């Protein structure tokens, strides 16, 4: 074996087996609505990176260096438990930040991040910031959005969710913070998501019963991962309550623990 091959073999041994997910999506949850998605071709998308201040994120994952290279950051809306570490992570990794166009204007005007690092877009057709293989569509979320910065409240644009179609066609819908709305059925029919990341905590978003109705009656995905629960006292909904509300269903409920990574295909 050549020296180059020996080095390659040694380096390969240092890579976790989970990094070779045979065409699958690697999904890591940090708690609340913060996720790291690694596509089948290795593109890394971080959504709503509320990590260092997240009360349920494991201590070892509060070191943002552990996230590694990031190709794109997506932010669903301006609230602090979603914007979170976006600016810090963007500066650290150089990753562009995709967000509602009006919220982007606020971020640029305040000098939080430079305008050339922002991908300002809106609900409508897909964009392809990572190349033609991955399509990202901003979609409606029934919520609110304002941005608190330097003890003042600023415009946060409209809240949103994201539908992400990966290189192999596998499609993820991160719903953001949302209540139930009728056009969930249209979005599900048009985009046919395989995996839905759905808020269930209640108070600010769907609770388990509302989420179950949306999932079972309007969306019917293959798999759902519950999110946005258990971080703060008002967010009382639980995955067990979601399971009870779903009852006998074909939807697979995957409950993740903060810091955990799973592969979906």
Buried (B, 14 or more C-beta within 10 A) or exposed (E): EEEEEEEEEEEEEEEEEEEEBEBBBBBBBBBBBBBBBBBBEEBBBBBBBBBBEBEBBEEEBBEBEEBEEBBBBBBBBBBEBBBBBBBEBBEEBEBBBBBBBBBBBBBBEEEBBEEEBBBBBEBEEBBEBBEEBBBBBBBBBBBEBBBEBEEEEBEBBBBBBBBBBBBBEBBBBBBBBBBBBEEBBEBBEEBBBBBBBBBBBBEBBBBBBBBBBBBBEBBBBBBBBBBBBBBBEEBBBBBEBBBEBBEEBEBEBBBBEBBEBBBBE
